[in-house]
Amino acid sequence: ATPPPINNLDFSDLGLPRFLVERLENSGYKTPTAVQAAAIPAILQNHDVVIQSHTGSGKTLAYLLPLLSAIGVENRTPTADVEAVVVAPSRELGMQIVREFEKILGPAHKRSVQQLVGGANRSRQEEALKKNKPLVVVGTPGRIAEISRDGKLRTHTSRFLVLDEVDQLLGFNFREDMHRILDHVGRKSGHHRNIIMVSATVPFSVIRAATSWGSADPLLVQPNGVTPLVKPRADPSESESKSDVNLRAQSPPAVQSLPPSLNHYYTVARAQHKVDTLRRCIHAVDAKCVIVFMNRTRQLKDAVFKLEARGIKSAELHGDLGKLGRSTILKKLRNGDVRVLVTNELSARGLDIPECDLVVNLELPTDAIHYAHRAGRTGRLGRKGTVLSVCEEPEVFVVEKMQKQLGVSIQSCDFVEGKLVLQQDAK
């Protein structure tokens, strides 16, 4: 299922060149989603933007298309410099973005984009940079910074810097690498750099970063429109806290971070019965592709063992898996050889499994923002999805708190005789 047309707009109405419109048609993209219709013209007009929309709404194409339009892939020269740098917090998301670029570019131009993700062979990446001279590089902070430090990646004249899942890139573990990237990309004297930030959730820290790093007043792009983010006045008489309050007031509500086609539930179970509750939920909603979240890596194996013992094909995904092991498991999940993927927050970053019809929090996320990121693994591109949180009795207040913060209804349920039953219906 694809989202409905936005005011009957076509991609050709957004100012994109004919080459890209034809590639979109050949790739099966008919009409822009709401966030694409809002973002593409803003980026083509050289605005710095913060793109905020729920996972699966088409945010990657929302910046990919105007980038390719602006840098002129069709007319590239063999000696062209890197024009755009796209940074992602995980290998999986980085490679997913590369695949999107390659799909739109087609065989004739696919070498215009180069992956620089961690975990891949660095010497081969450097050889490809030298040989192909890509216009766009997509990678993880550590690998981009590493190759840049060694002088093998020159980005001083780059025109675009894209920070995908920017809320994660602001984390402490990326700080040193991100500083290098921000200090080098597009920083040659006389050059103008546009910054594009992307995320399903835009907390205050992201808005503060957008107003600090950009060279122009950034725009907040959401499916329902575009609004300016005004920088705090550089007035010594104005306290920092007042500026912070002004910015915080513009921070978008979290509800827009969630796909609209989701049903949210929670159920109460003791710790030792949680996996069995998960099993009953899978059967009750007849889920074909399930992603289960836990908070600690060492617990994943036990959950997989219990599910397998009940005849449910399952696998674990964690940070210690190599690149090959990770891609093998994801391939099995996509083609149906594995029904349940048990993972943790970090490992699931950037997962794009459109077939996922059920997300289960076997342990509650730390806050509403992480709930939104987990929930966004299902209900992608207009499909229906179910999110279930399994909690113990003392944790119910946490679910109720997240419900208020997200502005969605998380209904209490149980599983009776193979069916999902709402608690008020059971009484």
PAVO-321252 format. One record per residue (C-alpha): residue number from 0; x, y, z. Coordinates in pm, 1 decimal, always signed. Each point is the difference from the previous one (the first is absolute). Layout:
BEGIN
> NUM  X  Y  Z
...
END
This chain:
BEGIN
> 0  +0.0  +0.0  +0.0
> 1  +128.7  +347.3  -82.9
> 2  -109.2  +331.3  +150.1
> 3  -267.2  +190.4  -194.5
> 4  +101.4  +281.6  -238.2
> 5  +55.0  +336.5  +166.0
> 6  -239.2  +247.4  -164.3
> 7  +43.1  -200.8  -321.9
> 8  +363.3  +112.5  -27.3
> 9  +242.4  -184.5  -225.2
> 10  +377.1  -5.9  +44.2
> 11  +23.4  +214.0  -314.1
> 12  -189.4  +275.9  +185.9
> 13  +277.4  +32.6  +260.4
> 14  +270.0  +145.7  -225.4
> 15  +195.3  -322.7  -55.3
> 16  +181.3  -55.2  -332.5
> 17  -151.6  -230.7  -259.3
> 18  +280.0  -255.1  +48.0
> 19  -97.9  -54.5  +365.5
> 20  -373.5  -3.2  -68.8
> 21  +51.9  -274.5  -258.7
> 22  +219.1  -199.2  +239.2
> 23  -270.4  +30.2  +267.6
> 24  -265.3  -127.1  -239.3
> 25  +223.6  -291.4  -103.7
> 26  +58.4  -83.5  +367.5
> 27  -372.4  -11.2  +76.3
> 28  -37.4  +333.8  +181.0
> 29  -319.5  +164.7  -122.5
> 30  -70.6  +294.3  +229.0
> 31  +187.5  +176.0  +282.3
> 32  -90.3  -63.4  +362.2
> 33  -96.1  +298.2  +216.1
> 34  +347.5  +46.9  +144.9
> 35  +160.5  -27.9  -346.4
> 36  -237.2  +261.6  -141.9
> 37  +95.4  +233.8  +286.0
> 38  +376.3  -65.5  +11.7
> 39  +105.0  -14.3  -366.7
> 40  -85.5  +363.7  -92.2
> 41  +153.0  +129.2  +326.6
> 42  +332.4  -175.9  -64.7
> 43  +3.3  +102.9  -367.6
> 44  -27.8  +361.2  +124.7
> 45  +324.9  -52.3  +199.0
> 46  -156.1  +8.8  +346.0
> 47  +149.8  -184.4  +293.0
> 48  -274.2  -236.4  +115.2
> 49  -97.5  -230.3  +284.3
> 50  -221.7  -274.1  -144.6
> 51  -226.4  -160.8  +258.4
> 52  -246.6  -272.5  -87.1
> 53  -83.3  -349.1  +116.8
> 54  +212.5  -296.5  -103.0
> 55  -98.2  -139.4  -339.4
> 56  -142.8  +327.6  -132.8
> 57  +263.6  +41.6  -271.6
> 58  +249.7  +232.3  +171.2
> 59  +301.5  -139.9  -190.6
> 60  -143.7  +91.4  -341.2
> 61  -102.4  +336.7  +145.7
> 62  +365.9  +106.3  +11.6
> 63  +150.9  -241.4  -255.7
> 64  -195.9  +142.4  -294.1
> 65  +81.8  +371.0  +47.5
> 66  +364.7  -94.2  +67.4
> 67  +27.6  -187.5  -329.2
> 68  -182.6  +283.1  -174.7
> 69  +234.7  +266.5  +136.6
> 70  +328.8  -181.6  -62.1
> 71  -88.4  -96.2  -358.4
> 72  +88.2  -368.5  -15.0
> 73  -78.2  -14.0  -372.4
> 74  +265.8  +257.0  -84.9
> 75  +272.7  -106.9  +244.0
> 76  +365.0  +26.8  -102.8
> 77  +259.6  -271.6  +75.9
> 78  +190.0  +238.6  +228.9
> 79  -305.3  +115.2  +196.1
> 80  +42.0  +48.3  +375.1
> 81  -225.8  -151.5  +265.6
> 82  -309.9  +219.7  -6.0
> 83  -200.7  -157.8  +283.6
> 84  +83.1  -188.6  +319.6
> 85  -274.2  -207.6  +164.0
> 86  +67.1  -117.4  +356.6
> 87  -194.8  -282.3  +168.7
> 88  +45.3  -148.4  +350.3
> 89  +1.1  -366.3  -109.0
> 90  +137.0  -219.5  -279.8
> 91  -349.2  -129.0  -75.4
> 92  -150.3  +344.6  -49.7
> 93  +303.9  +112.1  -201.0
> 94  -31.7  -292.4  -242.2
> 95  -376.9  +49.0  -20.7
> 96  +58.6  +361.4  -108.9
> 97  +259.7  -112.1  -257.1
> 98  -250.1  -247.8  -145.8
> 99  -257.9  +280.2  -33.4
> 100  +253.8  +216.2  -185.0
> 101  +98.6  -287.0  -231.2
> 102  -363.9  -82.4  -73.3
> 103  -69.6  +355.3  -115.7
> 104  +333.0  +48.4  -179.2
> 105  -30.2  -320.7  -201.1
> 106  +289.0  -209.8  -138.4
> 107  +147.4  +282.7  -207.8
> 108  +60.3  +232.4  +296.1
> 109  +16.2  -227.6  +307.0
> 110  +372.7  +71.2  +46.4
> 111  -90.4  +358.4  +82.1
> 112  -70.1  -119.2  +356.4
> 113  +252.6  -175.1  +226.0
> 114  -52.3  -169.9  +337.8
> 115  +245.2  +71.5  +283.6
> 116  -151.8  -205.6  +280.9
> 117  +186.3  -155.4  +289.4
> 118  +44.2  -376.5  -7.1
> 119  +70.4  -2.5  -375.2
> 120  +348.5  -32.2  -152.7
> 121  +159.1  +343.5  +32.0
> 122  +270.5  -43.9  -266.5
> 123  -264.1  -96.9  -256.7
> 124  -202.7  +306.7  +95.0
> 125  +305.5  +221.5  -53.3
> 126  +74.6  -165.5  -335.6
> 127  -360.8  +57.9  -110.8
> 128  +21.8  +366.7  +103.8
> 129  +312.7  +45.0  -209.6
> 130  -133.4  -191.2  -300.8
> 131  -365.4  +108.0  -15.4
> 132  +27.8  +356.4  +133.7
> 133  -357.3  -7.3  +138.7
> 134  -215.8  +308.3  +33.3
> 135  -170.7  -135.8  +313.9
> 136  +150.7  -193.1  +290.6
> 137  -218.6  -174.0  +257.7
> 138  +150.2  -137.6  +318.1
> 139  +29.3  -28.5  +374.8
> 140  +171.2  +275.4  +203.9
> 141  +306.2  -202.8  +100.9
> 142  +91.5  -121.5  -348.9
> 143  -63.7  +336.7  -168.9
> 144  +211.5  +181.5  +261.3
> 145  +274.2  -265.5  -19.3
> 146  +40.9  +17.9  -378.7
> 147  -27.3  +378.7  +11.8
> 148  +280.3  +21.8  +261.2
> 149  +227.6  -203.9  -226.6
> 150  -56.8  +236.8  -290.8
> 151  -180.4  -257.5  -217.0
> 152  -335.0  +182.7  +9.9
> 153  -14.6  +367.8  -91.2
> 154  -326.9  +167.5  +87.6
> 155  +93.6  +366.7  +48.1
> 156  -191.7  +101.1  -312.3
> 157  -304.9  -220.5  +64.8
> 158  -331.2  +181.0  -32.8
> 159  -220.0  -224.8  +212.9
> 160  +33.8  -168.0  +337.9
> 161  -283.7  -237.3  +92.0
> 162  -32.8  -132.5  +355.6
> 163  -246.3  -291.1  -4.9
> 164  -143.1  -109.5  +337.2
> 165  +165.8  +314.6  +133.4
> 166  -132.1  -55.0  +352.6
> 167  +232.0  -302.8  +19.9
> 168  +295.0  +178.0  -161.9
> 169  -12.7  +256.5  +281.4
> 170  +86.1  -276.4  +248.5
> 171  +320.7  +17.5  +203.6
> 172  +155.1  -303.2  -174.2
> 173  -3.1  +183.9  -336.3
> 174  +111.3  +339.3  +131.6
> 175  +366.0  +6.0  -109.1
> 176  -68.7  -138.1  -349.2
> 177  -297.0  +231.2  -53.4
> 178  +211.0  +302.7  +95.6
> 179  +251.6  -88.8  -268.8
> 180  -273.0  -49.6  -260.5
> 181  -168.0  +330.0  +89.5
> 182  +335.0  +182.3  -7.7
> 183  +103.3  -133.6  -342.0
> 184  -302.1  -63.6  -223.8
> 185  -64.2  +305.2  -218.6
> 186  +229.4  +222.4  +204.5
> 187  +224.6  +137.0  -278.9
> 188  +1.1  +378.5  -6.7
> 189  -263.5  +137.7  -234.3
> 190  -204.2  -320.5  -6.2
> 191  -356.2  -27.6  +127.6
> 192  -106.3  -316.0  +180.8
> 193  -358.8  -110.9  +47.8
> 194  -79.4  -219.8  +299.7
> 195  -289.7  -245.2  -11.6
> 196  -97.7  -173.7  +323.9
> 197  -237.8  -294.7  -0.5
> 198  -174.0  -195.6  +274.3
> 199  -329.6  -151.4  +106.2
> 200  +35.1  +190.7  +326.6
> 201  +134.7  +352.3  +39.1
> 202  +75.9  +71.1  +365.2
> 203  +118.5  +341.9  +115.9
> 204  +366.9  -100.8  -38.7
> 205  -50.3  -41.4  -376.4
> 206  -166.7  +339.4  -40.3
> 207  +281.5  +161.8  +197.3
> 208  +257.5  -172.4  -223.8
> 209  -184.3  +108.3  -315.3
> 210  +4.5  +364.2  +104.3
> 211  +368.6  -18.8  +98.2
> 212  +157.2  -190.6  -291.0
> 213  -191.1  +139.8  -295.7
> 214  +102.6  +301.6  -204.7
> 215  -359.0  +117.7  -46.0
> 216  -316.7  -7.0  +207.0
> 217  -113.6  -361.6  -30.0
> 218  -348.1  -119.2  -84.6
> 219  -189.0  -271.7  +184.5
> 220  -154.8  -225.6  -265.1
> 221  -289.8  -222.1  +107.0
> 222  -268.1  -181.4  -203.3
> 223  -249.8  +273.2  +82.5
> 224  +220.0  +289.3  -107.0
> 225  +316.8  +204.5  +38.0
> 226  +73.3  +244.9  +282.9
> 227  +309.8  +213.9  +68.9
> 228  +224.0  -67.9  +296.8
> 229  +126.5  +340.7  +107.6
> 230  +344.7  +15.6  +157.0
> 231  +24.1  +144.7  +353.1
> 232  +86.3  +368.6  -1.0
> 233  +366.4  +71.4  +64.9
> 234  -98.1  +249.1  +267.3
> 235  +210.7  -2.4  +318.6
> 236  -294.2  +136.3  +195.8
> 237  -205.2  -308.9  -88.1
> 238  +72.9  -294.2  +225.2
> 239  +80.9  -336.8  -154.8
> 240  -291.8  -155.6  +180.7
> 241  -239.9  +237.0  -176.3
> 242  +143.2  -100.2  -339.4
> 243  -32.7  -361.4  +98.1
> 244  -363.8  +52.4  +93.3
> 245  -68.6  +169.5  -335.7
> 246  +154.4  -291.0  -185.6
> 247  -159.1  -263.7  +216.2
> 248  -341.8  +146.8  -74.6
> 249  +60.5  -73.1  -368.2
> 250  +95.0  -361.6  +60.8
> 251  -252.1  -221.3  -183.9
> 252  -225.0  -234.1  +194.9
> 253  +106.5  -363.5  +8.8
> 254  -332.0  -123.4  -135.4
> 255  +110.6  +81.8  -353.9
> 256  +289.2  -242.8  +43.7
> 257  -234.0  -299.8  -10.8
> 258  -142.8  -160.0  -314.3
> 259  -375.2  +72.7  -4.1
> 260  -100.4  -357.9  -88.6
> 261  +111.9  -162.1  +328.2
> 262  -203.5  -163.0  +276.7
> 263  +167.1  +26.6  +341.3
> 264  -61.2  -244.8  +286.9
> 265  +153.7  -103.6  +328.9
> 266  -46.0  -309.3  +212.3
> 267  +117.7  -91.7  +350.1
> 268  +209.3  -312.7  +59.9
> 269  +258.8  -120.1  +248.7
> 270  +358.5  -8.0  -124.2
> 271  +10.7  -381.0  -26.8
> 272  -320.0  -3.0  -209.9
> 273  +88.7  +278.1  -245.5
> 274  +125.3  -221.4  -283.4
> 275  -312.3  -215.2  +20.5
> 276  -210.8  +318.1  -14.5
> 277  +196.0  +96.1  -310.5
> 278  -75.1  -339.7  -156.1
> 279  -373.0  +39.0  +70.2
> 280  +1.8  +349.5  -150.5
> 281  +168.5  -120.7  -320.9
> 282  -271.1  -262.6  -48.1
> 283  -285.0  +232.8  +101.7
> 284  +83.9  +267.0  -259.2
> 285  +134.5  -257.6  -249.2
> 286  +322.7  +197.2  -37.6
> 287  +227.8  -115.4  -280.6
> 288  +303.5  +221.2  +67.3
> 289  +74.0  +106.8  +358.1
> 290  +268.9  +221.6  +155.3
> 291  +40.0  -42.3  +377.0
> 292  +192.1  +248.8  +214.6
> 293  +189.9  -71.5  +320.2
> 294  +238.6  +229.3  +185.8
> 295  +293.6  -230.8  +76.1
> 296  +190.4  -199.7  -261.1
> 297  +58.9  -301.4  +224.6
> 298  -377.5  -60.7  +26.0
> 299  -56.3  -31.5  -375.0
> 300  +128.8  -356.0  -28.4
> 301  -230.3  -128.4  +276.6
> 302  -308.6  +151.7  -166.6
> 303  +96.5  -154.6  -336.2
> 304  +54.2  -340.2  +166.4
> 305  -347.8  +7.1  +159.7
> 306  -170.4  +105.3  -325.0
> 307  +182.3  -266.2  -203.1
> 308  -103.8  -260.4  +259.0
> 309  -361.8  +96.5  -76.1
> 310  +53.0  -45.2  -373.6
> 311  +33.1  +367.4  -92.9
> 312  +297.1  +67.6  -230.2
> 313  +201.1  +272.2  +172.5
> 314  +339.4  +171.2  -8.8
> 315  +189.1  +259.3  +204.3
> 316  +160.5  +317.5  -133.2
> 317  +265.3  +175.2  +208.5
> 318  +312.2  +211.5  -36.3
> 319  +244.9  -289.4  +29.7
> 320  -120.8  -153.6  -326.1
> 321  +227.4  +54.2  -298.0
> 322  -118.1  +168.5  -316.9
> 323  -62.0  -334.2  -174.4
> 324  -189.0  -148.8  +296.5
> 325  -218.3  +308.3  +27.4
> 326  -88.4  +10.4  -369.9
> 327  -71.5  -376.3  -2.2
> 328  -247.8  +31.4  +288.0
> 329  -174.8  +299.4  -156.2
> 330  -27.6  -182.7  -331.8
> 331  -163.5  -296.1  +177.5
> 332  -244.6  +235.7  +171.9
> 333  -92.4  +169.9  -327.4
> 334  -59.2  -325.7  -189.2
> 335  -195.3  -166.0  +282.1
> 336  +255.5  -260.0  +114.8
> 337  +2.8  +179.2  +337.1
> 338  -329.1  +119.5  +148.6
> 339  +126.8  +180.6  +311.9
> 340  +306.3  +223.2  +34.4
> 341  +103.0  +66.6  +360.7
> 342  +223.9  +304.2  +29.1
> 343  +92.1  +306.6  +203.2
> 344  -29.0  +374.7  -58.8
> 345  +342.1  +62.4  -151.3
> 346  +4.3  -299.9  -234.2
> 347  -341.9  +86.4  -143.7
> 348  +98.0  +355.0  -100.8
> 349  -68.4  +49.5  -367.6
> 350  -171.5  -336.2  -51.5
> 351  -227.7  +20.4  -301.9
> 352  -224.5  -307.5  -2.9
> 353  -322.8  +109.6  -176.0
> 354  -149.2  -347.0  +61.6
> 355  +9.1  +46.2  +380.7
> 356  -359.4  -8.9  +126.9
> 357  +64.0  -27.3  +375.8
> 358  +241.1  +171.8  +239.8
> 359  +16.9  -129.0  +357.8
> 360  +170.8  +176.3  +290.3
> 361  +85.9  -299.6  +216.4
> 362  +167.4  +258.5  +219.5
> 363  -115.3  +361.5  +5.5
> 364  +207.3  +267.9  -174.8
> 365  +163.9  +266.7  +213.8
> 366  -223.9  +282.3  -124.0
> 367  -263.4  +107.5  -252.6
> 368  +257.2  +88.9  -267.2
> 369  +142.8  -353.1  +7.2
> 370  -354.6  -139.9  -5.8
> 371  -60.4  +195.9  -320.5
> 372  +320.2  -132.2  -159.0
> 373  -93.3  -358.3  +86.2
> 374  -361.3  +36.5  -110.2
> 375  +115.6  +147.1  -330.1
> 376  +139.4  -338.7  -106.7
> 377  -357.9  -95.6  -95.5
> 378  -277.5  +182.9  -185.2
> 379  +242.1  +116.7  -268.1
> 380  -121.8  +179.1  -314.1
> 381  -364.1  -10.2  +101.9
> 382  -15.8  -368.8  +96.3
> 383  -188.1  -97.6  +315.1
> 384  +202.5  -105.4  +302.7
> 385  -36.8  -105.9  +362.6
> 386  +215.5  +103.0  +296.7
> 387  -22.5  -195.4  +327.0
> 388  +181.4  +86.6  +322.5
> 389  +29.8  -281.3  +255.1
> 390  +51.6  +143.8  +347.2
> 391  -18.7  -102.1  +363.5
> 392  -267.3  +148.0  +226.2
> 393  +225.6  +269.2  +156.1
> 394  +94.3  +121.9  -350.3
> 395  -352.4  +82.2  -118.1
> 396  +43.3  +364.1  +103.6
> 397  +296.2  +25.7  -243.4
> 398  -224.9  -108.0  -288.9
> 399  -264.3  +251.8  +107.5
> 400  +263.6  +274.4  +13.7
> 401  +127.9  -80.3  -351.6
> 402  -358.2  -6.9  -124.9
> 403  -47.8  +359.9  +115.4
> 404  +333.9  +115.5  -141.2
> 405  -65.7  -159.2  -338.9
> 406  -364.1  +100.3  -20.7
> 407  -113.8  -348.8  -102.3
> 408  -225.3  -258.6  +159.3
> 409  +186.0  -304.8  +136.3
> 410  -280.3  -239.4  +90.7
> 411  +18.2  -267.5  +269.2
> 412  -53.3  -348.6  -142.0
> 413  +25.6  -371.3  +73.0
> 414  +12.8  -314.2  -212.8
> 415  -296.4  -231.5  +52.0
> 416  -67.5  -316.4  -202.9
> 417  +235.2  +109.1  -276.0
> 418  -141.8  +350.9  -34.7
> 419  +110.0  +347.9  +103.2
> 420  -264.1  +131.7  +241.5
> 421  -11.5  +356.4  +131.5
> 422  -18.6  +8.6  +378.7
> 423  -318.4  +206.3  +12.2
> 424  -163.4  -254.3  -233.9
> 425  +100.6  -286.0  +228.0
> 426  -167.4  +153.5  +302.7
END
